[in-house]
Amino acid sequence: MKEELTEQELHNLAMNIVGKDLESNGFEFLGVNSKLKKDPQFVALKDKDLHFIVVRAVSYPDDANVYDPKLMNTIKDHADKFEAKTYFAGVGLGHGSDYARPVLKDEDYTMVYNGLQEIL
């Protein structure tokens, strides 16, 4: 029987998805943190502006676009000290043939990723 991805593996997959998106949009990484519960995951520069980006992997039925406002306000307060912009990047991950099932090792997956949400 195939193994499900661990929470850390799902987090790493989400970070790879977001990282590729950031790279393709001209972000330059200053810091990357892939440990669970260590925020932000990316500190990046784009157009001389500093960006703090929090990445979360979620599974069905959770909504990839919903974030914890208390956490994000804490990150934003920290980012403001550095004149940085704050973003949330939620990535919904599910099995390749059925989004409601968990992601299995060495099998296709389905994702829901709508890009960065700026926290204002």
Phi and psi in degrees as a GROMACS rama.xvg file:
@    title "Ramachandran Plot"
@    xaxis  label "Phi"
@    yaxis  label "Psi"
@TYPE xy
-72.0844  146.209  LYS-2
-87.3113  144.086  GLU-3
-77.408  151.44  GLU-4
-67.5454  142.98  LEU-5
-74.1767  168.966  THR-6
-57.8947  -42.1999  GLU-7
-65.3774  -41.0051  GLN-8
-65.2035  -39.1579  GLU-9
-64.1098  -41.2742  LEU-10
-61.5648  -45.1233  HIS-11
-62.3506  -40.7378  ASN-12
-62.495  -46.0307  LEU-13
-60.3521  -41.6975  ALA-14
-63.4217  -38.1796  MET-15
-63.901  -41.661  ASN-16
-62.8383  -48.7972  ILE-17
-67.4323  -41.6021  VAL-18
-59.4258  -42.8134  GLY-19
-64.222  -40.0512  LYS-20
-62.5177  -44.6421  ASP-21
-62.1208  -46.185  LEU-22
-58.5588  -44.6884  GLU-23
-69.1453  -17.1153  SER-24
-102.316  15.9246  ASN-25
83.8778  16.8611  GLY-26
-80.3875  144.123  PHE-27
-113.323  123.963  GLU-28
-78.5767  128.371  PHE-29
-101.772  -31.723  LEU-30
-152.331  140.931  GLY-31
-133.155  128.747  VAL-32
-128.511  112.765  ASN-33
-100.943  6.55349  SER-34
-74.3793  139.335  LYS-35
-61.0668  142.929  LEU-36
66.9577  12.6553  LYS-37
-109.162  110.841  LYS-38
-116.706  151.65  ASP-39
-78.1375  164.555  PRO-40
-79.0341  -36.8956  GLN-41
-125.589  134.567  PHE-42
-115.591  119.936  VAL-43
-139.773  156.143  ALA-44
-109.569  140.129  LEU-45
-149.729  128.511  LYS-46
51.5368  41.9527  ASP-47
65.7287  7.15888  LYS-48
-99.2365  141.296  ASP-49
-88.5684  138.675  LEU-50
-130.123  132.677  HIS-51
-106.461  124.712  PHE-52
-125.53  121.671  ILE-53
-99.039  127.141  VAL-54
-110.733  135.332  VAL-55
-134.788  132.338  ARG-56
-93.8667  130.967  ALA-57
-127.793  156.51  VAL-58
-119.401  156.846  SER-59
-54.2079  138.111  TYR-60
-95.1713  12.1194  PRO-61
-65.7184  147.749  ASP-62
-90.7675  124.071  ASP-63
-64.059  -18.9841  ALA-64
-92.0604  -3.86917  ASN-65
-97.377  129.359  VAL-66
-123.961  165.951  TYR-67
-81.6373  108.781  ASP-68
-62.6682  -34.3787  PRO-69
-63.878  -48.2904  LYS-70
-59.6253  -47.6525  LEU-71
-66.4615  -33.4548  MET-72
-68.5883  -35.1728  ASN-73
-63.4945  -45.1491  THR-74
-63.8656  -42.4381  ILE-75
-62.307  -43.1213  LYS-76
-58.0481  -41.437  ASP-77
-66.321  -45.5385  HIS-78
-62.5508  -37.951  ALA-79
-59.2835  -31.3932  ASP-80
-64.4109  -23.6258  LYS-81
-106.253  9.88155  PHE-82
53.9938  39.5407  GLU-83
-101.646  152.094  ALA-84
-86.2703  150.435  LYS-85
-117.459  134.473  THR-86
-134.451  151.453  TYR-87
-112.852  134.775  PHE-88
-127.719  99.3111  ALA-89
-94.164  136.25  GLY-90
-126.065  114.294  VAL-91
-84.4586  129.159  GLY-92
-125.891  134.738  LEU-93
-147.986  174.064  GLY-94
-63.2597  149.981  HIS-95
-59.5984  -35.9755  GLY-96
-97.7213  -14.2148  SER-97
-153.802  103.471  ASP-98
-56.4983  -26.3708  TYR-99
-76.2436  -13.6806  ALA-100
-93.4367  156.322  ARG-101
-69.8  157.642  PRO-102
-73.071  133.025  VAL-103
-108.794  148.071  LEU-104
-59.243  138.942  LYS-105
61.0377  25.2488  ASP-106
-126.318  160.577  GLU-107
-63.2772  154.427  ASP-108
-130.935  161.391  TYR-109
-111.668  144.787  THR-110
-134.589  152.365  MET-111
-122.58  111.591  VAL-112
-141.545  116.987  TYR-113
-106.386  19.8461  ASN-114
85.0134  -167.882  GLY-115
-81.5046  138.749  LEU-116
-109.668  118.283  GLN-117
-75.2915  136.912  GLU-118
-97.8097  113.422  ILE-119
